[in-house]
Amino acid sequence: MTRLIVIIAISAALGGCAAPRPLWQPATSQQLEPPVCASSHACTSMWQYAQVWINQNSNWKIRVVNDTTIETFGPDNSADVAYAITKESLGDNRYQIVMHARCGSASGCVPRSPAALIMDFNRVLRSISD
């Protein structure tokens, strides 16, 4: 019986040394790569949905919106994420939609990290262009 307890204790101790699996996967460069549109229809749809995405996901109001920029107020010293989205020409009637996200808090951002928000934004816009 004592031997069984020792074996269980050793197994538990050695099991604690195993590398834990991460709870999240780090962002890949592809997930952070800005979506690209190659037709007028795709670019218009992506740009319109970029504004919808901001309205649905930002705690800040939109401060600037035009054909090439969508920008919210913030972040000052707030944990709420502020956004700036630009439509940048790649030539040959192709554009990339680039999101910048940041907060002003050293203790973290609300609702999620800027990288996670950018990945979500990119994923959604890519689904529109498909």
Phi, psi and omega in degrees: 000314179297321180297320179297319179296319179297317180297318179296318180296317180294317179299317179296318180295317179291325177297328178290342179276343180296145180294127179289149175282137179294148177282343180222157177259134179295154181294140174267159180297328179295322180292331180269350179293130182298143175292150182239138174245145185235008176221158180300318181296314180297318181295318179297314180297315181295319182293320177296318181288334175301318178293320177298315180302315179299314180300325182276337189242349183260139171277349179262150174282154176287133182257325180224133171214125176209198184288344184231352184218136167232124183220137177263169168290175175097180001263348184050232178254030186263152174278349178289133182286135174253151187232149167222125180239134178234148174254113187247130181289136174251002184087167180053038179061028177247144180224152170246143180256110187252125176256136171243132181225138178200160174230168184257015183254133177286343183265005177123168185249155178242133008271337180215178179294150177305320180298318179296321179292319178297317178299318179296313178302311181299318180299314181295314181294323177297325180292332178288323184280346181285000000 
